[in-house]
Amino acid sequence: MVYIRNKQVKGISYSYLVRSVWDKEKKASKQETIKYLGRTEKITLGDIPKDYADDKNILKFFAKESNGSRKNYNEYVTKVRKDLFKKLAGPGPINLAKVYEEYKDDFTILEFYDKIIKHILYDVGDLWRRNELMIGTEHVVSNRLLGIISELNKNQTRKKKRSKLLICNPSGERHNIVCNMLESILTDRGYNVYNISPSTPSKDVIKYVTNINPDMVMVSITLPANLQSGINLVKNISKDYNKPIVVGGQAITESSSKKFIPAIVMPNENTLVENLKEIRTLVPT
């Protein structure tokens, strides 16, 4: 049985997706946390892993009248995604430095990336695969998103950096918006980030790993056509590198994830918060 449990901390409600499991030794039921969901009023059904999204307890939670404010929030998130996508794809000029200013009262930068930018990327990819988006429009949206991230990076307070992280794509992978989001978030969290995306030849990645000796290598793969290149890259890096290698991206499926051993694969359904938590566990700042 799965359900959502709320916890009050300093007057703010936070939610967790939990399940009841049987403790054979104690002969009693106990709670096991599946996922931290964040602030209760900001939860959307999209935050729930697919395996649990149709569970009756989860649907009941979102259907309660007492959660009307959450329904309004979900509708607002959807509206922001649609409005921003329309603006990014439109012909008019955009002041990229001011885009986040419109939403900063409702979203932290991490939430803006996770709930808005990431989903716009998914929508762009889906439309392009269905031939419903011109490649020129896809490039315009992508370049403007990169510009927004660049502007946000300028305003972030840089902290003292110790641990080094290398972010890269396999050769042929030109999509690096997620790499830039990760660079933004991780730099703000105190990491010394080397982002050499997009599409760096394998031999150059290996040289970079040897030269800077990072505490972790992160590989992002968006297109399925670049999976084999990514698998080969991980294999080559791991020959002489015994620190964590993390792989993620839309191209990776449950079946293909097994081919990246010894790398750690971040599931696509993970939020950026969950990925950040995993990275912090593997490599403290």
KANORDA-V475968 format. One record per residue. RES is the residue in three letters. SS is DSSP state (a for helix, b for strand, c for the rest). NEAR is the number of other ideal C-beta (glycine too) atoms within 10 Angstrom. Layout:
res->(RES/RES)
ss->(SS/SS)
near->(NEAR/NEAR)
//
This chain:
res->(MET/VAL/TYR/ILE/ARG/ASN/LYS/GLN/VAL/LYS/GLY/ILE/SER/TYR/SER/TYR/LEU/VAL/ARG/SER/VAL/TRP/ASP/LYS/GLU/LYS/LYS/ALA/SER/LYS/GLN/GLU/THR/ILE/LYS/TYR/LEU/GLY/ARG/THR/GLU/LYS/ILE/THR/LEU/GLY/ASP/ILE/PRO/LYS/ASP/TYR/ALA/ASP/ASP/LYS/ASN/ILE/LEU/LYS/PHE/PHE/ALA/LYS/GLU/SER/ASN/GLY/SER/ARG/LYS/ASN/TYR/ASN/GLU/TYR/VAL/THR/LYS/VAL/ARG/LYS/ASP/LEU/PHE/LYS/LYS/LEU/ALA/GLY/PRO/GLY/PRO/ILE/ASN/LEU/ALA/LYS/VAL/TYR/GLU/GLU/TYR/LYS/ASP/ASP/PHE/THR/ILE/LEU/GLU/PHE/TYR/ASP/LYS/ILE/ILE/LYS/HIS/ILE/LEU/TYR/ASP/VAL/GLY/ASP/LEU/TRP/ARG/ARG/ASN/GLU/LEU/MET/ILE/GLY/THR/GLU/HIS/VAL/VAL/SER/ASN/ARG/LEU/LEU/GLY/ILE/ILE/SER/GLU/LEU/ASN/LYS/ASN/GLN/THR/ARG/LYS/LYS/LYS/ARG/SER/LYS/LEU/LEU/ILE/CYS/ASN/PRO/SER/GLY/GLU/ARG/HIS/ASN/ILE/VAL/CYS/ASN/MET/LEU/GLU/SER/ILE/LEU/THR/ASP/ARG/GLY/TYR/ASN/VAL/TYR/ASN/ILE/SER/PRO/SER/THR/PRO/SER/LYS/ASP/VAL/ILE/LYS/TYR/VAL/THR/ASN/ILE/ASN/PRO/ASP/MET/VAL/MET/VAL/SER/ILE/THR/LEU/PRO/ALA/ASN/LEU/GLN/SER/GLY/ILE/ASN/LEU/VAL/LYS/ASN/ILE/SER/LYS/ASP/TYR/ASN/LYS/PRO/ILE/VAL/VAL/GLY/GLY/GLN/ALA/ILE/THR/GLU/SER/SER/SER/LYS/LYS/PHE/ILE/PRO/ALA/ILE/VAL/MET/PRO/ASN/GLU/ASN/THR/LEU/VAL/GLU/ASN/LEU/LYS/GLU/ILE/ARG/THR/LEU/VAL/PRO/THR)
ss->(c/b/b/b/b/b/b/b/b/c/c/b/b/b/b/b/b/b/b/b/b/b/b/c/c/c/c/b/b/b/b/b/b/b/b/b/b/b/b/a/a/a/c/c/a/a/a/c/c/c/c/c/c/c/c/a/a/a/a/a/a/a/a/c/a/a/a/a/a/a/a/a/a/a/a/a/a/a/a/a/a/a/a/a/a/a/a/a/a/c/c/c/c/c/c/a/a/a/c/a/a/a/c/c/c/c/c/c/a/a/a/a/a/a/a/a/a/a/a/a/a/a/a/a/a/a/a/a/a/c/c/c/c/c/a/a/a/a/a/a/a/a/a/a/a/a/a/a/a/a/a/a/a/a/a/c/c/c/c/c/c/c/c/b/b/b/b/b/c/c/c/c/c/c/c/c/a/a/a/a/a/a/a/a/a/a/a/a/c/c/c/b/b/b/b/c/c/c/c/c/c/a/a/a/a/a/a/a/a/a/a/a/c/c/c/b/b/b/b/b/c/c/c/a/a/a/a/a/a/a/a/a/a/a/a/a/a/a/a/c/c/c/c/b/b/b/b/b/c/c/c/c/c/a/a/a/a/a/a/a/c/c/c/b/b/c/c/c/c/c/c/a/a/a/a/a/a/a/a/a/a/a/c/c/c)
near->(10/17/17/21/12/12/11/9/8/4/5/10/12/16/20/17/21/17/15/11/11/9/10/7/5/8/7/8/10/11/12/10/10/15/19/15/21/19/13/19/13/20/23/17/13/15/20/23/14/9/10/16/14/10/17/10/12/18/12/11/21/16/9/10/6/7/16/9/11/18/14/11/18/17/11/12/19/14/10/19/18/12/12/23/19/9/14/21/17/13/5/5/6/15/9/18/14/10/21/19/11/13/17/11/6/15/18/12/20/18/18/21/25/24/25/22/22/17/17/20/21/13/15/21/16/11/17/15/9/8/8/8/17/12/9/8/15/15/10/16/24/18/12/18/22/15/16/24/22/13/16/22/17/7/10/13/5/9/12/7/15/12/19/17/24/22/23/27/28/28/18/15/26/12/22/23/24/24/24/22/26/26/21/20/24/25/18/17/17/15/25/17/21/17/19/16/22/19/16/19/13/18/10/12/21/17/12/17/20/11/9/13/11/22/18/19/25/27/28/29/27/22/18/13/11/22/19/13/19/28/19/13/28/23/15/15/22/16/8/9/17/8/15/19/22/23/24/23/23/16/20/23/12/9/7/17/17/9/16/23/13/12/23/17/21/20/12/15/14/16/20/19/17/16/19/17/13/15/24/15/9/14/19/11/16)
//
